[in-house]
Amino acid sequence: MNRAHWDEIAPIHLKSYGIEDVLGGKSRIDAIQRRELYPIAGKELIHLQCHIGTDTLSLALDGAKVTGVDFSSNSIEIAKRLAQRCSLAADFIVANVLELPSIISRTYDVVYTSKGVLCWISDIDRWAATVASLLKEDGTFYILETHPLMTMFNDTLEDDLQIKYSYFHQSEPTHFDDDHPDYSDSTYIPRNKTYEWTWSLADIVTSLIRHDLRIELLCEHDRLYYKAFPGMVQAEDGWWTIEKYRGKVPFTFSLRARKSRPVRRARPEH
């Protein structure tokens, strides 16, 4: 059902994602990510859950040698066409990211994923294992994502934050089957509904540590990259916030980690 949803909205996002910047040779990577991840020029980078490839191609515009992965074949077809229109070298693969260790045998300097991705992951430990398997030793993993705190709140209220869902991971995903409009095009209501998983910040960080990723940076930001709640207002830099909660509530987090050499346990003496 989730794959059907993303296949459905891929052409909608082609119209609503502001691809003109990328087609005009302008990267869409924001200032936070540039400060925390760059420089990336010349690095081999794999972008997990890349959707229609606008950020993948932005990373290519900024000098990375990119590969994008997504389970939506419609999304990947659009990404390939955009790469051709931009005359950018980029590889794109149709695959579930949790299955990549059995599909891709090579490793990369950077594993990158960003914005609205973890709620589609059904197994956070398997996800972290995938990230680790794709990284060269001393390679960098980076994510900028909706803060897990945001998944708690009722997203229909105008100007307040009311707890509706649990912050903590539940064994079963939440099924969203209402007529909520698409996050990028408020005039479009998707026909295919979704199942989404919740992962706490502890779940995310611990899973990465468990797979030999050393956390170098963890930041929380009081702004969001899309209008998640009706009462949000957009600042000049393009980010969204609720004025009464500015500087009080984290809406986004970013994390950078480095793959370290696995620690070998000493053999017991006999």
C-alpha positions in Angstrom: 0.0 0.0 0.0 2.8 2.4 0.8 4.5 1.7 -2.6 1.2 2.3 -4.4 0.9 5.6 -2.5 4.3 6.8 -3.6 3.8 5.6 -7.2 0.6 7.7 -7.2 2.0 10.9 -5.8 5.3 10.9 -7.8 3.8 12.8 -10.7 2.0 15.2 -8.3 5.4 16.0 -6.7 7.0 16.6 -10.1 4.6 19.6 -10.3 4.8 20.8 -6.7 8.5 20.2 -5.7 9.9 23.3 -7.3 12.1 21.5 -9.9 12.8 24.7 -11.7 15.8 25.4 -9.4 17.4 22.1 -10.2 16.7 22.3 -13.9 18.3 25.7 -13.8 21.4 24.3 -12.1 20.6 25.5 -8.6 21.0 23.1 -5.7 18.1 22.8 -3.2 20.2 21.6 -0.3 19.5 23.9 2.7 21.9 25.8 4.8 21.7 23.5 7.8 22.7 20.5 5.8 25.5 22.4 4.0 26.9 23.4 7.4 26.7 20.0 8.9 27.6 17.7 5.9 29.6 19.6 3.3 32.0 19.6 1.5 30.8 16.6 -0.6 32.6 17.4 -3.9 34.2 14.3 -5.4 32.6 12.0 -2.8 30.7 8.8 -3.8 27.3 9.2 -2.2 24.2 7.0 -2.0 20.9 8.7 -1.2 18.4 6.3 0.4 14.6 6.9 -0.2 15.4 9.5 -2.8 11.8 9.8 -4.2 11.9 11.8 -7.5 15.5 12.7 -7.1 15.4 16.5 -6.6 17.8 16.3 -3.6 19.9 13.6 -5.2 20.5 15.8 -8.2 21.1 18.8 -6.0 23.9 16.8 -4.3 25.2 16.1 -7.8 25.1 19.8 -8.6 27.2 20.3 -5.5 29.9 17.9 -6.8 29.0 14.5 -5.4 29.0 11.3 -7.4 25.4 10.2 -6.7 23.3 7.1 -6.6 19.6 7.3 -5.6 17.5 4.5 -4.3 13.7 4.3 -3.9 11.1 1.5 -3.8 8.7 3.5 -6.1 9.4 2.7 -9.7 7.4 5.8 -10.8 9.6 8.0 -8.6 12.8 6.5 -10.1 11.6 6.9 -13.7 10.9 10.6 -13.0 14.3 10.9 -11.3 16.1 9.5 -14.4 14.2 11.8 -16.7 15.2 14.8 -14.5 18.8 13.7 -14.6 18.7 13.6 -18.4 17.1 17.1 -18.5 19.8 18.5 -16.2 22.6 16.7 -18.1 23.8 15.3 -14.7 25.5 11.9 -14.2 23.5 10.0 -11.6 22.5 6.3 -11.1 19.1 5.4 -9.8 18.0 2.0 -8.4 14.5 0.7 -7.7 14.7 -1.2 -4.4 13.5 -1.4 -0.8 16.4 0.1 1.2 16.1 -2.7 3.8 17.0 -5.2 1.0 20.1 -3.3 -0.2 22.7 -5.4 1.6 21.7 -8.3 -0.7 21.7 -6.1 -3.8 24.6 -3.7 -3.5 28.1 -5.1 -2.7 30.1 -1.9 -3.0 30.5 0.9 -0.4 30.3 4.7 -0.4 31.9 7.7 1.2 28.5 9.1 2.3 25.2 7.5 3.0 22.6 10.3 2.9 18.9 10.3 3.8 16.6 13.2 4.5 13.2 14.6 5.2 10.2 12.4 5.9 11.9 9.0 5.5 12.0 7.1 8.8 8.2 6.7 9.2 8.3 4.3 6.2 10.9 2.1 7.8 9.4 -1.1 9.4 12.6 -2.2 11.2 15.0 0.4 12.5 17.7 -2.0 13.4 17.7 -3.5 9.9 17.8 0.0 8.5 20.9 0.9 10.6 22.5 -2.3 9.4 21.8 -1.3 5.8 23.4 2.1 6.4 26.5 0.4 8.0 26.8 -2.1 5.1 26.9 0.7 2.5 29.5 2.8 4.2 33.3 2.6 3.7 35.3 2.5 6.9 35.5 6.1 8.2 32.6 7.0 5.8 29.9 9.4 6.9 26.1 8.9 7.5 23.9 12.0 7.5 20.2 12.5 8.1 18.0 15.6 8.5 14.5 14.5 9.6 11.2 15.4 11.3 11.7 15.2 15.0 10.0 12.1 16.5 8.2 14.5 18.9 6.2 15.8 16.0 4.6 12.4 15.4 2.7 12.7 18.7 0.6 15.7 17.8 -2.8 16.1 16.2 -2.1 17.6 12.7 -5.6 19.1 12.3 -5.5 21.8 15.0 -4.9 25.4 13.9 -2.4 26.8 16.3 -1.8 24.4 19.2 0.0 21.1 19.8 -2.3 18.4 21.2 -0.9 14.9 21.9 -2.8 12.3 19.9 -0.3 9.5 19.4 2.4 7.7 21.4 5.9 9.0 21.1 7.3 5.5 21.6 7.5 2.8 19.0 4.4 0.5 18.7 4.5 -3.1 17.4 2.0 -2.3 14.7 2.1 0.7 12.3 -0.5 3.4 12.3 -2.9 3.2 9.3 -3.8 6.7 7.9 -7.0 6.2 5.9 -8.5 9.7 6.1 -8.8 12.3 3.3 -5.8 14.4 4.4 -4.2 16.4 1.6 -0.7 15.7 0.3 2.0 17.6 2.2 3.4 19.2 -1.0 0.2 19.9 -2.8 -2.7 20.8 -0.5 -5.2 20.6 -3.4 -4.5 16.8 -3.9 -5.9 14.1 -1.7 -4.1 10.7 -2.3 -6.3 7.7 -3.1 -3.9 5.2 -1.8 -3.6 5.3 2.0 -0.5 4.6 4.1 0.9 2.6 7.1 3.6 4.5 9.1 5.9 3.5 11.9 7.1 5.7 14.9 10.7 5.6 16.1 11.9 7.6 19.1 15.2 9.5 19.0 16.6 6.8 21.3 15.6 4.1 18.8 17.3 5.8 16.0 20.6 6.7 17.8 20.9 3.3 19.5 20.4 1.4 16.3 23.2 3.3 14.6 25.6 2.8 17.6 24.8 -0.9 17.6 26.1 -1.1 14.1 29.5 0.6 14.8 28.4 4.1 13.8 30.0 6.8 16.0 27.7 9.8 16.5 29.5 13.0 15.7 26.7 15.5 15.7 23.0 15.5 16.9 21.1 18.8 16.6 17.5 19.8 17.2 15.9 22.6 15.3 12.8 24.7 16.1 11.6 24.8 12.4 10.2 22.3 9.9 10.7 21.9 6.1 7.0 21.7 5.3 3.7 22.8 6.6 2.7 20.0 9.0 0.1 21.9 11.0 -2.5 24.4 9.8 -1.2 27.2 12.0 2.3 27.1 10.7 3.8 30.2 9.1 6.7 30.2 6.6 9.8 32.4 7.3 11.8 34.1 4.6 14.3 31.2 4.5 11.5 28.8 3.6 11.2 26.9 6.9 7.9 26.6 8.8 7.2 27.1 12.4 4.3 27.9 14.9 5.0 31.3 16.3 3.9 30.6 19.8 6.3 27.6 20.0 9.3 29.3 18.3 12.4 28.4 20.3 10.4 26.1 22.5 9.7 22.9 20.6 12.0 20.8 18.3 10.4 20.3 14.9 13.4 18.8 13.1 16.6 16.9 14.1 19.9 16.3 12.2 22.5 13.7 12.9 25.9 12.9 11.5 27.8 9.7 12.2 31.0 8.0 11.1 31.6 4.3 10.5 34.3 3.1 12.9 36.3 -0.1 12.9 34.4 -2.8 14.8 35.8 -3.4 18.2 37.3 -6.8 18.6 36.7 -8.4 22.0 39.7 -9.8 23.7 39.8 -13.6 24.0 39.4 -14.9 27.5 42.6 -16.4 29.0 42.6 -20.1 29.8 
